[in-house]
Amino acid sequence: MNTAQRARFELDKAVELLNKRLPGLDFSIGYAYGGARLERRAGSVDVSPRGTKREILAYVHAMLQGIDTARQADA
């Protein structure tokens, strides 16, 4: 697996986890113009700015950490 494939694999897994944590919001990754972007509803709602796969992966990880923090605060 090369670096680009690995980045895409990690990004897909992170988005899968995000969808499990926030069911019904239907997150996905849109690829265009040489970059990636986190989207909802098959691209009808932009969630993140366009960036590299690694930048979007960091964005998704930040969202997951925020979800975990909020849930711990509620517990």
DRENTOR-556406 format. One record per residue (C-alpha): residue in three letters; x, y, z. Coordinates in nm, 3 decimals. Layout:
# DRENTOR-556406
<zado><rest>ALA</rest><px>X</px><py>Y</py><pz>Z</pz></zado>
...
//
This chain:
# DRENTOR-556406
<zado><rest>MET</rest><px>0.000</px><py>0.000</py><pz>0.000</pz></zado>
<zado><rest>ASN</rest><px>0.156</px><py>0.331</py><pz>-0.103</pz></zado>
<zado><rest>THR</rest><px>0.126</px><py>0.658</py><pz>0.089</pz></zado>
<zado><rest>ALA</rest><px>-0.172</px><py>0.791</py><pz>-0.110</pz></zado>
<zado><rest>GLN</rest><px>-0.362</px><py>0.464</py><pz>-0.071</pz></zado>
<zado><rest>ARG</rest><px>-0.288</px><py>0.455</py><pz>0.300</pz></zado>
<zado><rest>ALA</rest><px>-0.410</px><py>0.812</py><pz>0.349</pz></zado>
<zado><rest>ARG</rest><px>-0.734</px><py>0.732</py><pz>0.167</pz></zado>
<zado><rest>PHE</rest><px>-0.780</px><py>0.411</py><pz>0.369</pz></zado>
<zado><rest>GLU</rest><px>-0.728</px><py>0.597</py><pz>0.700</pz></zado>
<zado><rest>LEU</rest><px>-0.963</px><py>0.875</py><pz>0.590</pz></zado>
<zado><rest>ASP</rest><px>-1.235</px><py>0.626</py><pz>0.490</pz></zado>
<zado><rest>LYS</rest><px>-1.205</px><py>0.450</py><pz>0.827</pz></zado>
<zado><rest>ALA</rest><px>-1.224</px><py>0.780</py><pz>1.017</pz></zado>
<zado><rest>VAL</rest><px>-1.537</px><py>0.885</py><pz>0.826</pz></zado>
<zado><rest>GLU</rest><px>-1.690</px><py>0.543</py><pz>0.894</pz></zado>
<zado><rest>LEU</rest><px>-1.628</px><py>0.599</py><pz>1.267</pz></zado>
<zado><rest>LEU</rest><px>-1.773</px><py>0.952</py><pz>1.244</pz></zado>
<zado><rest>ASN</rest><px>-2.090</px><py>0.809</py><pz>1.086</pz></zado>
<zado><rest>LYS</rest><px>-2.117</px><py>0.556</py><pz>1.371</pz></zado>
<zado><rest>ARG</rest><px>-2.080</px><py>0.830</py><pz>1.633</pz></zado>
<zado><rest>LEU</rest><px>-2.328</px><py>1.063</py><pz>1.462</pz></zado>
<zado><rest>PRO</rest><px>-2.582</px><py>0.833</py><pz>1.294</pz></zado>
<zado><rest>GLY</rest><px>-2.815</px><py>0.982</py><pz>1.038</pz></zado>
<zado><rest>LEU</rest><px>-2.585</px><py>1.265</py><pz>0.929</pz></zado>
<zado><rest>ASP</rest><px>-2.437</px><py>1.067</py><pz>0.635</pz></zado>
<zado><rest>PHE</rest><px>-2.080</px><py>1.200</py><pz>0.614</pz></zado>
<zado><rest>SER</rest><px>-1.865</px><py>1.121</py><pz>0.311</pz></zado>
<zado><rest>ILE</rest><px>-1.551</px><py>1.244</py><pz>0.137</pz></zado>
<zado><rest>GLY</rest><px>-1.579</px><py>1.431</py><pz>-0.189</pz></zado>
<zado><rest>TYR</rest><px>-1.279</px><py>1.439</py><pz>-0.421</pz></zado>
<zado><rest>ALA</rest><px>-1.240</px><py>1.712</py><pz>-0.683</pz></zado>
<zado><rest>TYR</rest><px>-0.982</px><py>1.958</py><pz>-0.814</pz></zado>
<zado><rest>GLY</rest><px>-0.697</px><py>1.756</py><pz>-0.667</pz></zado>
<zado><rest>GLY</rest><px>-0.825</px><py>1.776</py><pz>-0.311</pz></zado>
<zado><rest>ALA</rest><px>-1.070</px><py>1.625</py><pz>-0.068</pz></zado>
<zado><rest>ARG</rest><px>-1.352</px><py>1.766</py><pz>0.143</pz></zado>
<zado><rest>LEU</rest><px>-1.576</px><py>1.630</py><pz>0.418</pz></zado>
<zado><rest>GLU</rest><px>-1.938</px><py>1.644</py><pz>0.303</pz></zado>
<zado><rest>ARG</rest><px>-2.284</px><py>1.542</py><pz>0.416</pz></zado>
<zado><rest>ARG</rest><px>-2.572</px><py>1.404</py><pz>0.214</pz></zado>
<zado><rest>ALA</rest><px>-2.360</px><py>1.294</py><pz>-0.084</pz></zado>
<zado><rest>GLY</rest><px>-2.205</px><py>1.636</py><pz>-0.133</pz></zado>
<zado><rest>SER</rest><px>-2.508</px><py>1.857</py><pz>-0.089</pz></zado>
<zado><rest>VAL</rest><px>-2.364</px><py>2.005</py><pz>0.235</pz></zado>
<zado><rest>ASP</rest><px>-1.997</px><py>2.103</py><pz>0.265</pz></zado>
<zado><rest>VAL</rest><px>-1.862</px><py>2.040</py><pz>0.615</pz></zado>
<zado><rest>SER</rest><px>-1.493</px><py>2.122</py><pz>0.570</pz></zado>
<zado><rest>PRO</rest><px>-1.287</px><py>2.332</py><pz>0.335</pz></zado>
<zado><rest>ARG</rest><px>-1.110</px><py>2.147</py><pz>0.054</pz></zado>
<zado><rest>GLY</rest><px>-0.763</px><py>2.022</py><pz>0.145</pz></zado>
<zado><rest>THR</rest><px>-0.527</px><py>1.729</py><pz>0.121</pz></zado>
<zado><rest>LYS</rest><px>-0.638</px><py>1.388</py><pz>0.246</pz></zado>
<zado><rest>ARG</rest><px>-0.413</px><py>1.434</py><pz>0.549</pz></zado>
<zado><rest>GLU</rest><px>-0.564</px><py>1.775</py><pz>0.628</pz></zado>
<zado><rest>ILE</rest><px>-0.918</px><py>1.635</py><pz>0.606</pz></zado>
<zado><rest>LEU</rest><px>-0.812</px><py>1.338</py><pz>0.820</pz></zado>
<zado><rest>ALA</rest><px>-0.693</px><py>1.583</py><pz>1.088</pz></zado>
<zado><rest>TYR</rest><px>-1.027</px><py>1.769</py><pz>1.056</pz></zado>
<zado><rest>VAL</rest><px>-1.225</px><py>1.444</py><pz>1.107</pz></zado>
<zado><rest>HIS</rest><px>-1.005</px><py>1.343</py><pz>1.403</pz></zado>
<zado><rest>ALA</rest><px>-1.070</px><py>1.683</py><pz>1.563</pz></zado>
<zado><rest>MET</rest><px>-1.444</px><py>1.628</py><pz>1.521</pz></zado>
<zado><rest>LEU</rest><px>-1.418</px><py>1.283</py><pz>1.680</pz></zado>
<zado><rest>GLN</rest><px>-1.221</px><py>1.424</py><pz>1.974</pz></zado>
<zado><rest>GLY</rest><px>-1.483</px><py>1.696</py><pz>2.020</pz></zado>
<zado><rest>ILE</rest><px>-1.761</px><py>1.436</py><pz>2.023</pz></zado>
<zado><rest>ASP</rest><px>-1.572</px><py>1.227</py><pz>2.281</pz></zado>
<zado><rest>THR</rest><px>-1.507</px><py>1.533</py><pz>2.499</pz></zado>
<zado><rest>ALA</rest><px>-1.871</px><py>1.640</py><pz>2.488</pz></zado>
<zado><rest>ARG</rest><px>-1.990</px><py>1.291</py><pz>2.578</pz></zado>
<zado><rest>GLN</rest><px>-1.747</px><py>1.270</py><pz>2.870</pz></zado>
<zado><rest>ALA</rest><px>-1.868</px><py>1.606</py><pz>2.999</pz></zado>
<zado><rest>ASP</rest><px>-2.229</px><py>1.482</py><pz>2.988</pz></zado>
<zado><rest>ALA</rest><px>-2.144</px><py>1.162</py><pz>3.178</pz></zado>
//
